[in-house]
Amino acid sequence: MDRIAKLKTFLESSPDDSFLKHALALEYIKLDDDATARRLFEEVLEKEPGYVGSYYHLGKLLERAGEQTLAAGIYEKGMEAAREAREKHAYNELQAAYEDLMY
């Protein structure tokens, strides 16, 4: 069974599991299915805005789609979430992505 099928099976038992949705979104990115990945990242962040890792990947996805303004906003929200969670490494990664985009 491939990774996507396995993750979908796990999600049937735990449909609100942010880790599983995030992992599934990453698998869809590998398949160049950014629309599905975006939907999944957005679902994760809507349900659990403190899930810091999804901000970076969603921001990068939006950048690839040419949506720089939305990407910048996602990075800003992610930096705030990382600051609140005291996740310095994640904050620094989001800040670097934001600065690369803006400057």
N, CA, C and O atoms as a DFTB+ gen file, in Angstrom:
412 C
 N C O
     1  1       0.856      -1.181       0.000
     2  2       0.000       0.000       0.000
     3  2       0.897       1.238       0.000
     4  3       1.843       1.325       0.783
     5  1       0.599       2.180      -0.871
     6  2       1.432       3.378      -0.933
     7  2       1.161       4.310       0.250
     8  3       0.188       4.135       0.983
     9  1       2.026       5.289       0.420
    10  2       1.949       6.181       1.579
    11  2       0.629       6.953       1.636
    12  3       0.049       7.106       2.711
    13  1       0.161       7.429       0.509
    14  2      -1.092       8.186       0.495
    15  2      -2.249       7.303       0.943
    16  3      -3.078       7.721       1.751
    17  1      -2.306       6.089       0.422
    18  2      -3.378       5.165       0.813
    19  2      -3.304       4.865       2.313
    20  3      -4.334       4.825       2.986
    21  1      -2.096       4.654       2.841
    22  2      -1.940       4.385       4.269
    23  2      -2.419       5.571       5.105
    24  3      -3.149       5.400       6.081
    25  1      -2.002       6.765       4.711
    26  2      -2.410       7.957       5.463
    27  2      -3.925       8.149       5.419
    28  3      -4.537       8.521       6.420
    29  1      -4.522       7.898       4.269
    30  2      -5.977       8.024       4.157
    31  2      -6.681       7.004       5.052
    32  3      -7.710       7.305       5.658
    33  1      -6.128       5.817       5.130
    34  2      -6.700       4.788       5.999
    35  2      -6.624       5.230       7.458
    36  3      -7.596       5.093       8.201
    37  1      -5.479       5.757       7.866
    38  2      -5.329       6.260       9.234
    39  2      -6.299       7.405       9.505
    40  3      -6.860       7.507      10.596
    41  1      -6.493       8.270       8.502
    42  2      -7.402       9.416       8.674
    43  2      -8.855       8.984       8.813
    44  3      -9.653       9.698       9.419
    45  1      -9.206       7.845       8.269
    46  2     -10.573       7.342       8.446
    47  2     -10.861       7.103       9.924
    48  3     -11.974       7.340      10.394
    49  1      -9.855       6.634      10.651
    50  2     -10.008       6.387      12.088
    51  2      -9.847       7.651      12.917
    52  3     -10.445       7.782      13.984
    53  1      -9.025       8.595      12.415
    54  2      -8.735       9.836      13.151
    55  2      -8.834      11.017      12.191
    56  3      -7.810      11.595      11.825
    57  1     -10.044      11.384      11.776
    58  2     -10.192      12.407      10.735
    59  2      -9.707      13.807      11.113
    60  3      -9.485      14.639      10.234
    61  1      -9.542      14.075      12.398
    62  2      -9.092      15.401      12.817
    63  2      -7.620      15.439      13.221
    64  3      -7.169      16.404      13.839
    65  1      -6.878      14.401      12.877
    66  2      -5.468      14.321      13.255
    67  2      -4.636      15.244      12.360
    68  3      -4.448      14.972      11.174
    69  1      -4.147      16.325      12.939
    70  2      -3.382      17.317      12.173
    71  2      -2.085      16.741      11.621
    72  3      -1.690      17.068      10.502
    73  1      -1.428      15.899      12.384
    74  2      -0.184      15.296      11.913
    75  2      -0.424      14.486      10.641
    76  3       0.339      14.589       9.680
    77  1      -1.480      13.685      10.640
    78  2      -1.785      12.859       9.470
    79  2      -2.135      13.718       8.256
    80  3      -1.692      13.432       7.144
    81  1      -2.928      14.767       8.465
    82  2      -3.284      15.649       7.342
    83  2      -2.055      16.369       6.805
    84  3      -1.895      16.515       5.593
    85  1      -1.192      16.817       7.705
    86  2       0.036      17.492       7.291
    87  2       0.900      16.533       6.467
    88  3       1.410      16.900       5.408
    89  1       1.058      15.314       6.957
    90  2       1.851      14.315       6.239
    91  2       1.249      14.000       4.873
    92  3       1.974      13.837       3.892
    93  1      -0.069      13.917       4.814
    94  2      -0.740      13.658       3.547
    95  2      -0.516      14.816       2.570
    96  3      -0.274      14.594       1.384
    97  1      -0.597      16.032       3.066
    98  2      -0.344      17.201       2.215
    99  2       1.064      17.152       1.632
   100  3       1.256      17.458       0.455
   101  1       2.045      16.771       2.437
   102  2       3.417      16.664       1.937
   103  2       3.535      15.612       0.834
   104  3       4.295      15.786      -0.120
   105  1       2.789      14.536       0.969
   106  2       2.794      13.505      -0.076
   107  2       2.197      14.050      -1.379
   108  3       2.694      13.751      -2.466
   109  1       1.149      14.837      -1.267
   110  2       0.545      15.416      -2.474
   111  2       1.478      16.427      -3.143
   112  3       1.472      16.558      -4.367
   113  1       2.273      17.137      -2.351
   114  2       3.253      18.044      -2.941
   115  2       4.241      17.253      -3.794
   116  3       4.621      17.695      -4.878
   117  1       4.655      16.093      -3.310
   118  2       5.585      15.248      -4.071
   119  2       5.002      14.837      -5.411
   120  3       5.739      14.587      -6.366
   121  1       3.675      14.766      -5.484
   122  2       2.998      14.396      -6.731
   123  2       2.620      15.610      -7.575
   124  3       1.930      15.481      -8.586
   125  1       3.077      16.792      -7.153
   126  2       2.739      18.054      -7.826
   127  2       1.244      18.339      -7.810
   128  3       0.724      18.990      -8.716
   129  1       0.561      17.860      -6.794
   130  2      -0.861      18.138      -6.612
   131  2      -0.989      19.216      -5.531
   132  3      -1.419      18.954      -4.408
   133  1      -0.605      20.427      -5.909
   134  2      -0.594      21.523      -4.948
   135  2      -1.990      21.915      -4.479
   136  3      -2.147      22.389      -3.354
   137  1      -2.995      21.728      -5.309
   138  2      -4.354      22.104      -4.916
   139  2      -4.833      21.246      -3.733
   140  3      -5.411      21.764      -2.778
   141  1      -4.591      19.956      -3.806
   142  2      -4.993      19.078      -2.706
   143  2      -4.153      19.361      -1.467
   144  3      -4.674      19.399      -0.353
   145  1      -2.855      19.558      -1.662
   146  2      -1.978      19.872      -0.528
   147  2      -2.420      21.164       0.145
   148  3      -2.470      21.245       1.372
   149  1      -2.739      22.165      -0.653
   150  2      -3.175      23.448      -0.089
   151  2      -4.434      23.273       0.761
   152  3      -4.521      23.791       1.874
   153  1      -5.395      22.546       0.226
   154  2      -6.640      22.318       0.956
   155  2      -6.355      21.645       2.299
   156  3      -6.933      22.019       3.320
   157  1      -5.477      20.666       2.296
   158  2      -5.158      19.949       3.526
   159  2      -4.435      20.846       4.532
   160  3      -4.768      20.839       5.717
   161  1      -3.450      21.618       4.070
   162  2      -2.758      22.541       4.979
   163  2      -3.741      23.555       5.562
   164  3      -3.683      23.866       6.752
   165  1      -4.638      24.066       4.729
   166  2      -5.623      25.034       5.214
   167  2      -6.557      24.402       6.241
   168  3      -6.926      25.047       7.222
   169  1      -6.939      23.151       6.024
   170  2      -7.773      22.446       7.008
   171  2      -7.038      22.291       8.338
   172  3      -7.621      22.494       9.404
   173  1      -5.763      21.933       8.271
   174  2      -4.970      21.782       9.490
   175  2      -4.939      23.095      10.265
   176  3      -5.181      23.118      11.472
   177  1      -4.640      24.186       9.562
   178  2      -4.476      25.473      10.238
   179  2      -5.800      26.061      10.708
   180  3      -5.837      26.801      11.691
   181  1      -6.877      25.741      10.019
   182  2      -8.192      26.196      10.468
   183  2      -8.569      25.503      11.773
   184  3      -9.082      26.131      12.699
   185  1      -8.310      24.213      11.831
   186  2      -8.671      23.414      13.003
   187  2      -7.687      23.613      14.154
   188  3      -8.073      23.640      15.322
   189  1      -6.403      23.753      13.800
   190  2      -5.352      23.838      14.817
   191  2      -4.330      24.908      14.420
   192  3      -3.268      24.580      13.892
   193  1      -4.643      26.180      14.670
   194  2      -3.760      27.270      14.242
   195  2      -2.372      27.236      14.870
   196  3      -1.473      27.941      14.412
   197  1      -2.187      26.444      15.890
   198  2      -0.880      26.313      16.515
   199  2      -0.001      25.245      15.886
   200  3       1.100      24.990      16.374
   201  1      -0.465      24.615      14.813
   202  2       0.324      23.581      14.145
   203  2       1.339      24.277      13.236
   204  3       1.120      24.430      12.035
   205  1       2.436      24.688      13.831
   206  2       3.388      25.619      13.226
   207  2       3.981      25.118      11.910
   208  3       4.171      25.911      10.988
   209  1       4.276      23.835      11.803
   210  2       4.938      23.320      10.610
   211  2       4.174      23.530       9.315
   212  3       4.777      23.633       8.247
   213  1       2.872      23.593       9.398
   214  2       2.071      23.744       8.178
   215  2       2.178      25.141       7.571
   216  3       1.965      25.306       6.370
   217  1       2.497      26.131       8.367
   218  2       2.610      27.490       7.826
   219  2       3.726      27.587       6.795
   220  3       3.538      28.170       5.727
   221  1       4.870      27.028       7.106
   222  2       6.005      27.106       6.190
   223  2       5.663      26.447       4.849
   224  3       5.865      27.039       3.789
   225  1       5.151      25.236       4.908
   226  2       4.864      24.503       3.671
   227  2       3.737      25.150       2.868
   228  3       3.793      25.189       1.639
   229  1       2.718      25.656       3.557
   230  2       1.645      26.354       2.844
   231  2       2.186      27.632       2.206
   232  3       1.838      27.952       1.070
   233  1       3.023      28.355       2.922
   234  2       3.622      29.561       2.361
   235  2       4.426      29.276       1.111
   236  3       4.298      29.991       0.117
   237  1       5.249      28.249       1.142
   238  2       6.053      27.878      -0.031
   239  2       5.159      27.476      -1.201
   240  3       5.429      27.826      -2.350
   241  1       4.101      26.746      -0.900
   242  2       3.159      26.336      -1.928
   243  2       2.517      27.573      -2.579
   244  3       2.385      27.640      -3.801
   245  1       2.128      28.532      -1.763
   246  2       1.520      29.760      -2.293
   247  2       2.524      30.559      -3.123
   248  3       2.160      31.148      -4.141
   249  1       3.765      30.579      -2.697
   250  2       4.796      31.256      -3.485
   251  2       4.895      30.627      -4.878
   252  3       4.936      31.335      -5.884
   253  1       4.932      29.294      -4.926
   254  2       5.019      28.601      -6.220
   255  2       3.828      28.925      -7.108
   256  3       3.942      28.946      -8.334
   257  1       2.690      29.177      -6.482
   258  2       1.475      29.492      -7.237
   259  2       1.416      30.963      -7.641
   260  3       0.462      31.393      -8.289
   261  1       2.433      31.732      -7.261
   262  2       2.462      33.149      -7.608
   263  2       1.628      34.023      -6.690
   264  3       1.341      35.175      -7.017
   265  1       1.243      33.492      -5.556
   266  2       0.398      34.228      -4.612
   267  2       1.267      34.764      -3.460
   268  3       1.130      34.346      -2.310
   269  1       2.161      35.698      -3.805
   270  2       3.125      36.211      -2.847
   271  2       2.479      36.927      -1.660
   272  3       2.951      36.793      -0.531
   273  1       1.424      37.672      -1.897
   274  2       0.769      38.388      -0.805
   275  2       0.180      37.415       0.203
   276  3       0.326      37.604       1.411
   277  1      -0.486      36.377      -0.288
   278  2      -1.035      35.362       0.610
   279  2       0.080      34.617       1.340
   280  3      -0.035      34.325       2.530
   281  1       1.162      34.312       0.619
   282  2       2.289      33.616       1.237
   283  2       2.869      34.453       2.372
   284  3       3.159      33.926       3.446
   285  1       3.039      35.749       2.141
   286  2       3.582      36.631       3.181
   287  2       2.682      36.614       4.411
   288  3       3.176      36.570       5.538
   289  1       1.381      36.648       4.210
   290  2       0.443      36.616       5.321
   291  2       0.520      35.314       6.100
   292  3       0.412      35.310       7.327
   293  1       0.706      34.213       5.390
   294  2       0.834      32.908       6.045
   295  2       2.117      32.870       6.867
   296  3       2.115      32.387       7.999
   297  1       3.209      33.377       6.306
   298  2       4.462      33.409       7.066
   299  2       4.310      34.264       8.331
   300  3       4.805      33.899       9.397
   301  1       3.624      35.396       8.202
   302  2       3.425      36.261       9.373
   303  2       2.612      35.543      10.454
   304  3       2.961      35.589      11.633
   305  1       1.529      34.881      10.045
   306  2       0.721      34.122      11.014
   307  2       1.546      32.999      11.638
   308  3       1.443      32.732      12.835
   309  1       2.351      32.355      10.827
   310  2       3.199      31.275      11.322
   311  2       4.228      31.773      12.321
   312  3       4.492      31.113      13.326
   313  1       4.813      32.940      12.048
   314  2       5.779      33.509      12.998
   315  2       5.108      33.809      14.327
   316  3       5.683      33.572      15.390
   317  1       3.896      34.326      14.265
   318  2       3.152      34.608      15.500
   319  2       2.854      33.318      16.268
   320  3       3.014      33.262      17.487
   321  1       2.424      32.290      15.548
   322  2       2.131      31.006      16.196
   323  2       3.402      30.404      16.788
   324  3       3.375      29.854      17.889
   325  1       4.511      30.506      16.065
   326  2       5.784      29.964      16.567
   327  2       6.252      30.736      17.792
   328  3       6.768      30.152      18.745
   329  1       6.071      32.043      17.760
   330  2       6.455      32.873      18.910
   331  2       5.645      32.461      20.141
   332  3       6.197      32.289      21.228
   333  1       4.330      32.306      19.958
   334  2       3.464      31.911      21.071
   335  2       3.824      30.524      21.604
   336  3       3.730      30.273      22.805
   337  1       4.236      29.626      20.706
   338  2       4.591      28.263      21.105
   339  2       6.045      28.160      21.572
   340  3       6.500      27.098      21.998
   341  1       6.755      29.272      21.484
   342  2       8.188      29.319      21.848
   343  2       9.008      28.318      21.033
   344  3       9.903      27.646      21.546
   345  1       8.672      28.246      19.754
   346  2       9.400      27.375      18.832
   347  2      10.344      28.247      18.010
   348  3      10.015      28.686      16.908
   349  1      11.514      28.482      18.571
   350  2      12.470      29.410      17.984
   351  2      12.958      28.958      16.603
   352  3      13.073      29.772      15.686
   353  1      13.242      27.667      16.459
   354  2      13.722      27.179      15.168
   355  2      12.669      27.403      14.075
   356  3      12.987      27.888      12.989
   357  1      11.433      27.052      14.367
   358  2      10.355      27.254      13.386
   359  2      10.183      28.744      13.084
   360  3       9.983      29.134      11.933
   361  1      10.262      29.565      14.123
   362  2      10.147      31.011      13.913
   363  2      11.234      31.492      12.956
   364  3      10.955      32.248      12.025
   365  1      12.471      31.052      13.185
   366  2      13.581      31.488      12.335
   367  2      13.403      31.035      10.892
   368  3      13.719      31.784       9.967
   369  1      12.901      29.820      10.687
   370  2      12.660      29.339       9.326
   371  2      11.577      30.158       8.633
   372  3      11.712      30.516       7.463
   373  1      10.516      30.449       9.354
   374  2       9.429      31.255       8.788
   375  2       9.899      32.681       8.506
   376  3       9.552      33.264       7.479
   377  1      10.678      33.230       9.411
   378  2      11.193      34.584       9.213
   379  2      12.112      34.642       7.990
   380  3      12.046      35.589       7.206
   381  1      12.968      33.628       7.829
   382  2      13.860      33.584       6.671
   383  2      13.060      33.483       5.369
   384  3      13.379      34.155       4.389
   385  1      12.038      32.656       5.361
   386  2      11.189      32.519       4.167
   387  2      10.487      33.841       3.868
   388  3      10.404      34.258       2.712
   389  1       9.985      34.496       4.908
   390  2       9.319      35.785       4.744
   391  2      10.273      36.829       4.185
   392  3       9.929      37.560       3.256
   393  1      11.464      36.898       4.750
   394  2      12.441      37.885       4.288
   395  2      12.886      37.595       2.865
   396  3      13.050      38.526       2.077
   397  1      13.086      36.326       2.514
   398  2      13.437      35.979       1.134
   399  2      12.356      36.428       0.166
   400  3      12.651      36.884      -0.939
   401  1      11.120      36.300       0.578
   402  2       9.988      36.692      -0.265
   403  2       9.880      38.209      -0.392
   404  3       9.620      38.732      -1.476
   405  1      10.080      38.901       0.709
   406  2       9.820      40.343       0.735
   407  2      10.985      41.202       0.282
   408  3      10.783      42.339      -0.146
   409  1      12.204      40.680       0.367
   410  2      13.365      41.549       0.081
   411  2      14.212      41.056      -1.044
   412  3      15.212      41.686      -1.386
